Amino acid sequence: MDKVAITAGTLYVIVLLRAGGTFAVGWLAAAGARRSRFAERISSSKFQRAERAIQRWGSPVVAVSFLTVGFQTAANFLAGSMRMPLPRYLPALFLGGAAWALIYATAGLGVLKVLGRLFAEQTALGVSAVALLLLAVCAVVVYRRRRAAAPCGDTVAEEA
C-alpha cells in the first residue's frame, strides 16, 4: 500500500479520536467548565473568537478549523460545550478531519523526506536549517508574548 495512504489513514483515525474526544469533553463539561480551574483558559480571546464564529456559522467553522493551527481544539471543545447536535457536528468532523489528515500526510511526508535527504547528504546544512527554524519559532513566540503583555496602544518600539 502507498505510504501516503497509510499515513493519511492513521492520521485520520488520530484526528477523529482527538477532535471527537475534545468535543465529548466539551459536551460533558458544558455547565461546570466556566466555573472550574479551566475558566481562565476558556475565557481567553482564542476561545471567545471560536465561540462567536461557531455561534454565527456553526458546522462550517468546525470543518475549516482543521485547516488552522491553534483554533481547532477551541472550535471542537466549544462545539461540544455549546451542545452542537451530532448530525451537524459529525459531517464537519469527518470532512475537516479528512482534509487535515491529507494535508499533513502529503506535506508532512514531503518535508520529512527532504529533511532526511538533507541530513544524509549535507549534515551541516540540515542542522543549520533546523536551528534557523527553531530560532524563527522562538522569535515569533517572544514577539507575540511581548505584544500581548504590552498595554493597549503601547509597543516595545515606543518605549525606546
C-alpha positions as protocol buffer text, in pm:
chain_id: "A"
residue {
  index: 1
  type: MET
  ca { x: 0 y: 0 z: 0 }
}
residue {
  index: 2
  type: ASP
  ca { x: 112 y: 355 z: -63 }
}
residue {
  index: 3
  type: LYS
  ca { x: 297 y: 531 z: 220 }
}
residue {
  index: 4
  type: VAL
  ca { x: 78 y: 843 z: 188 }
}
residue {
  index: 5
  type: ALA
  ca { x: -243 y: 639 z: 211 }
}
residue {
  index: 6
  type: ILE
  ca { x: -126 y: 457 z: 523 }
}
residue {
  index: 7
  type: THR
  ca { x: -11 y: 781 z: 684 }
}
residue {
  index: 8
  type: ALA
  ca { x: -332 y: 963 z: 591 }
}
residue {
  index: 9
  type: GLY
  ca { x: -544 y: 678 z: 725 }
}
residue {
  index: 10
  type: THR
  ca { x: -353 y: 670 z: 1052 }
}
residue {
  index: 11
  type: LEU
  ca { x: -372 y: 1048 z: 1089 }
}
residue {
  index: 12
  type: TYR
  ca { x: -744 y: 1038 z: 1009 }
}
residue {
  index: 13
  type: VAL
  ca { x: -810 y: 792 z: 1291 }
}
residue {
  index: 14
  type: ILE
  ca { x: -598 y: 1004 z: 1525 }
}
residue {
  index: 15
  type: VAL
  ca { x: -778 y: 1328 z: 1438 }
}
residue {
  index: 16
  type: LEU
  ca { x: -1122 y: 1166 z: 1470 }
}
residue {
  index: 17
  type: LEU
  ca { x: -1034 y: 1036 z: 1815 }
}
residue {
  index: 18
  type: ARG
  ca { x: -867 y: 1358 z: 1928 }
}
residue {
  index: 19
  type: ALA
  ca { x: -1123 y: 1604 z: 1793 }
}
residue {
  index: 20
  type: GLY
  ca { x: -1416 y: 1380 z: 1881 }
}
residue {
  index: 21
  type: GLY
  ca { x: -1276 y: 1342 z: 2231 }
}
residue {
  index: 22
  type: THR
  ca { x: -1236 y: 1718 z: 2263 }
}
residue {
  index: 23
  type: PHE
  ca { x: -1598 y: 1760 z: 2151 }
}
residue {
  index: 24
  type: ALA
  ca { x: -1711 y: 1499 z: 2406 }
}
residue {
  index: 25
  type: VAL
  ca { x: -1518 y: 1669 z: 2687 }
}
residue {
  index: 26
  type: GLY
  ca { x: -1679 y: 1998 z: 2590 }
}
residue {
  index: 27
  type: TRP
  ca { x: -2021 y: 1834 z: 2583 }
}
residue {
  index: 28
  type: LEU
  ca { x: -1975 y: 1681 z: 2927 }
}
residue {
  index: 29
  type: ALA
  ca { x: -1816 y: 1986 z: 3081 }
}
residue {
  index: 30
  type: ALA
  ca { x: -2057 y: 2244 z: 2942 }
}
residue {
  index: 31
  type: ALA
  ca { x: -2207 y: 2353 z: 3270 }
}
residue {
  index: 32
  type: GLY
  ca { x: -1910 y: 2329 z: 3503 }
}
residue {
  index: 33
  type: ALA
  ca { x: -1626 y: 2437 z: 3275 }
}
residue {
  index: 34
  type: ARG
  ca { x: -1681 y: 2808 z: 3319 }
}
residue {
  index: 35
  type: ARG
  ca { x: -1672 y: 2770 z: 3699 }
}
residue {
  index: 36
  type: SER
  ca { x: -1368 y: 2543 z: 3715 }
}
residue {
  index: 37
  type: ARG
  ca { x: -993 y: 2595 z: 3714 }
}
residue {
  index: 38
  type: PHE
  ca { x: -1014 y: 2598 z: 3332 }
}
residue {
  index: 39
  type: ALA
  ca { x: -1229 y: 2911 z: 3334 }
}
residue {
  index: 40
  type: GLU
  ca { x: -930 y: 3133 z: 3254 }
}
residue {
  index: 41
  type: ARG
  ca { x: -837 y: 2924 z: 2952 }
}
residue {
  index: 42
  type: ILE
  ca { x: -1195 y: 2913 z: 2828 }
}
residue {
  index: 43
  type: SER
  ca { x: -1229 y: 3290 z: 2860 }
}
residue {
  index: 44
  type: SER
  ca { x: -917 y: 3353 z: 2650 }
}
residue {
  index: 45
  type: SER
  ca { x: -952 y: 3555 z: 2332 }
}
residue {
  index: 46
  type: LYS
  ca { x: -890 y: 3243 z: 2120 }
}
residue {
  index: 47
  type: PHE
  ca { x: -1185 y: 3059 z: 2277 }
}
residue {
  index: 48
  type: GLN
  ca { x: -1410 y: 3366 z: 2261 }
}
residue {
  index: 49
  type: ARG
  ca { x: -1329 y: 3413 z: 1891 }
}
residue {
  index: 50
  type: ALA
  ca { x: -1406 y: 3046 z: 1826 }
}
residue {
  index: 51
  type: GLU
  ca { x: -1730 y: 3065 z: 2023 }
}
residue {
  index: 52
  type: ARG
  ca { x: -1853 y: 3369 z: 1828 }
}
residue {
  index: 53
  type: ALA
  ca { x: -1764 y: 3202 z: 1498 }
}
residue {
  index: 54
  type: ILE
  ca { x: -1941 y: 2879 z: 1592 }
}
residue {
  index: 55
  type: GLN
  ca { x: -2250 y: 3067 z: 1708 }
}
residue {
  index: 56
  type: ARG
  ca { x: -2264 y: 3252 z: 1379 }
}
residue {
  index: 57
  type: TRP
  ca { x: -2154 y: 2989 z: 1126 }
}
residue {
  index: 58
  type: GLY
  ca { x: -2185 y: 2650 z: 1301 }
}
residue {
  index: 59
  type: SER
  ca { x: -2061 y: 2336 z: 1127 }
}
residue {
  index: 60
  type: PRO
  ca { x: -1853 y: 2504 z: 854 }
}
residue {
  index: 61
  type: VAL
  ca { x: -1642 y: 2670 z: 1126 }
}
residue {
  index: 62
  type: VAL
  ca { x: -1568 y: 2331 z: 1279 }
}
residue {
  index: 63
  type: ALA
  ca { x: -1471 y: 2187 z: 938 }
}
residue {
  index: 64
  type: VAL
  ca { x: -1248 y: 2483 z: 847 }
}
residue {
  index: 65
  type: SER
  ca { x: -1088 y: 2485 z: 1193 }
}
residue {
  index: 66
  type: PHE
  ca { x: -896 y: 2172 z: 1093 }
}
residue {
  index: 67
  type: LEU
  ca { x: -704 y: 2384 z: 842 }
}
residue {
  index: 68
  type: THR
  ca { x: -581 y: 2622 z: 1113 }
}
residue {
  index: 69
  type: VAL
  ca { x: -322 y: 2597 z: 1387 }
}
residue {
  index: 70
  type: GLY
  ca { x: -441 y: 2660 z: 1740 }
}
residue {
  index: 71
  type: PHE
  ca { x: -807 y: 2720 z: 1657 }
}
residue {
  index: 72
  type: GLN
  ca { x: -901 y: 2355 z: 1603 }
}
residue {
  index: 73
  type: THR
  ca { x: -910 y: 2244 z: 1968 }
}
residue {
  index: 74
  type: ALA
  ca { x: -1102 y: 2553 z: 2075 }
}
residue {
  index: 75
  type: ALA
  ca { x: -1359 y: 2507 z: 1798 }
}
residue {
  index: 76
  type: ASN
  ca { x: -1420 y: 2140 z: 1881 }
}
residue {
  index: 77
  type: PHE
  ca { x: -1438 y: 2200 z: 2256 }
}
residue {
  index: 78
  type: LEU
  ca { x: -1677 y: 2490 z: 2213 }
}
residue {
  index: 79
  type: ALA
  ca { x: -1892 y: 2299 z: 1966 }
}
residue {
  index: 80
  type: GLY
  ca { x: -1929 y: 2037 z: 2237 }
}
residue {
  index: 81
  type: SER
  ca { x: -1983 y: 2284 z: 2520 }
}
residue {
  index: 82
  type: MET
  ca { x: -2245 y: 2463 z: 2311 }
}
residue {
  index: 83
  type: ARG
  ca { x: -2406 y: 2120 z: 2256 }
}
residue {
  index: 84
  type: MET
  ca { x: -2393 y: 2132 z: 1878 }
}
residue {
  index: 85
  type: PRO
  ca { x: -2619 y: 1849 z: 1758 }
}
residue {
  index: 86
  type: LEU
  ca { x: -2429 y: 1542 z: 1637 }
}
residue {
  index: 87
  type: PRO
  ca { x: -2600 y: 1542 z: 1293 }
}
residue {
  index: 88
  type: ARG
  ca { x: -2439 y: 1886 z: 1237 }
}
residue {
  index: 89
  type: TYR
  ca { x: -2108 y: 1813 z: 1409 }
}
residue {
  index: 90
  type: LEU
  ca { x: -2017 y: 1473 z: 1264 }
}
residue {
  index: 91
  type: PRO
  ca { x: -2010 y: 1575 z: 895 }
}
residue {
  index: 92
  type: ALA
  ca { x: -1788 y: 1871 z: 986 }
}
residue {
  index: 93
  type: LEU
  ca { x: -1560 y: 1639 z: 1184 }
}
residue {
  index: 94
  type: PHE
  ca { x: -1537 y: 1383 z: 903 }
}
residue {
  index: 95
  type: LEU
  ca { x: -1471 y: 1640 z: 628 }
}
residue {
  index: 96
  type: GLY
  ca { x: -1237 y: 1862 z: 826 }
}
residue {
  index: 97
  type: GLY
  ca { x: -1050 y: 1563 z: 968 }
}
residue {
  index: 98
  type: ALA
  ca { x: -1003 y: 1416 z: 621 }
}
residue {
  index: 99
  type: ALA
  ca { x: -863 y: 1745 z: 490 }
}
residue {
  index: 100
  type: TRP
  ca { x: -629 y: 1772 z: 790 }
}
residue {
  index: 101
  type: ALA
  ca { x: -506 y: 1414 z: 750 }
}
residue {
  index: 102
  type: LEU
  ca { x: -443 y: 1453 z: 376 }
}
residue {
  index: 103
  type: ILE
  ca { x: -256 y: 1780 z: 416 }
}
residue {
  index: 104
  type: TYR
  ca { x: -36 y: 1651 z: 695 }
}
residue {
  index: 105
  type: ALA
  ca { x: 22 y: 1316 z: 523 }
}
residue {
  index: 106
  type: THR
  ca { x: 132 y: 1472 z: 194 }
}
residue {
  index: 107
  type: ALA
  ca { x: 311 y: 1786 z: 311 }
}
residue {
  index: 108
  type: GLY
  ca { x: 439 y: 1622 z: 628 }
}
residue {
  index: 109
  type: LEU
  ca { x: 588 y: 1325 z: 446 }
}
residue {
  index: 110
  type: GLY
  ca { x: 737 y: 1557 z: 185 }
}
residue {
  index: 111
  type: VAL
  ca { x: 907 y: 1771 z: 448 }
}
residue {
  index: 112
  type: LEU
  ca { x: 1039 y: 1465 z: 632 }
}
residue {
  index: 113
  type: LYS
  ca { x: 1175 y: 1323 z: 306 }
}
residue {
  index: 114
  type: VAL
  ca { x: 1351 y: 1650 z: 220 }
}
residue {
  index: 115
  type: LEU
  ca { x: 1495 y: 1680 z: 572 }
}
residue {
  index: 116
  type: GLY
  ca { x: 1610 y: 1317 z: 562 }
}
residue {
  index: 117
  type: ARG
  ca { x: 1795 y: 1371 z: 234 }
}
residue {
  index: 118
  type: LEU
  ca { x: 1937 y: 1699 z: 358 }
}
residue {
  index: 119
  type: PHE
  ca { x: 2074 y: 1541 z: 675 }
}
residue {
  index: 120
  type: ALA
  ca { x: 2209 y: 1239 z: 486 }
}
residue {
  index: 121
  type: GLU
  ca { x: 2381 y: 1438 z: 213 }
}
residue {
  index: 122
  type: GLN
  ca { x: 2471 y: 1766 z: 384 }
}
residue {
  index: 123
  type: THR
  ca { x: 2452 y: 1727 z: 761 }
}
residue {
  index: 124
  type: ALA
  ca { x: 2583 y: 2074 z: 846 }
}
residue {
  index: 125
  type: LEU
  ca { x: 2326 y: 2238 z: 619 }
}
residue {
  index: 126
  type: GLY
  ca { x: 2049 y: 2025 z: 772 }
}
residue {
  index: 127
  type: VAL
  ca { x: 2148 y: 2118 z: 1126 }
}
residue {
  index: 128
  type: SER
  ca { x: 2168 y: 2484 z: 1023 }
}
residue {
  index: 129
  type: ALA
  ca { x: 1821 y: 2471 z: 866 }
}
residue {
  index: 130
  type: VAL
  ca { x: 1668 y: 2317 z: 1178 }
}
residue {
  index: 131
  type: ALA
  ca { x: 1848 y: 2570 z: 1400 }
}
residue {
  index: 132
  type: LEU
  ca { x: 1718 y: 2860 z: 1189 }
}
residue {
  index: 133
  type: LEU
  ca { x: 1367 y: 2717 z: 1201 }
}
residue {
  index: 134
  type: LEU
  ca { x: 1383 y: 2687 z: 1580 }
}
residue {
  index: 135
  type: LEU
  ca { x: 1515 y: 3042 z: 1611 }
}
residue {
  index: 136
  type: ALA
  ca { x: 1234 y: 3171 z: 1391 }
}
residue {
  index: 137
  type: VAL
  ca { x: 973 y: 2991 z: 1602 }
}
residue {
  index: 138
  type: CYS
  ca { x: 1129 y: 3128 z: 1923 }
}
residue {
  index: 139
  type: ALA
  ca { x: 1133 y: 3481 z: 1778 }
}
residue {
  index: 140
  type: VAL
  ca { x: 765 y: 3458 z: 1687 }
}
residue {
  index: 141
  type: VAL
  ca { x: 675 y: 3331 z: 2035 }
}
residue {
  index: 142
  type: VAL
  ca { x: 874 y: 3608 z: 2207 }
}
residue {
  index: 143
  type: TYR
  ca { x: 725 y: 3872 z: 1977 }
}
residue {
  index: 144
  type: ARG
  ca { x: 368 y: 3753 z: 2042 }
}
residue {
  index: 145
  type: ARG
  ca { x: 419 y: 3737 z: 2418 }
}
residue {
  index: 146
  type: ARG
  ca { x: 567 y: 4086 z: 2432 }
}
residue {
  index: 147
  type: ARG
  ca { x: 289 y: 4219 z: 2215 }
}
residue {
  index: 148
  type: ALA
  ca { x: 24 y: 4053 z: 2433 }
}
residue {
  index: 149
  type: ALA
  ca { x: 188 y: 4183 z: 2753 }
}
residue {
  index: 150
  type: ALA
  ca { x: 209 y: 4544 z: 2628 }
}
residue {
  index: 151
  type: PRO
  ca { x: -82 y: 4767 z: 2733 }
}
residue {
  index: 152
  type: CYS
  ca { x: -318 y: 4874 z: 2454 }
}
residue {
  index: 153
  type: GLY
  ca { x: -161 y: 5136 z: 2232 }
}
residue {
  index: 154
  type: ASP
  ca { x: 191 y: 5074 z: 2362 }
}
residue {
  index: 155
  type: THR
  ca { x: 453 y: 4881 z: 2173 }
}
residue {
  index: 156
  type: VAL
  ca { x: 803 y: 4777 z: 2259 }
}
residue {
  index: 157
  type: ALA
  ca { x: 939 y: 5023 z: 1999 }
}
residue {
  index: 158
  type: GLU
  ca { x: 761 y: 5318 z: 2162 }
}
residue {
  index: 159
  type: GLU
  ca { x: 936 y: 5257 z: 2495 }
}
residue {
  index: 160
  type: ALA
  ca { x: 1285 y: 5312 z: 2343 }
}
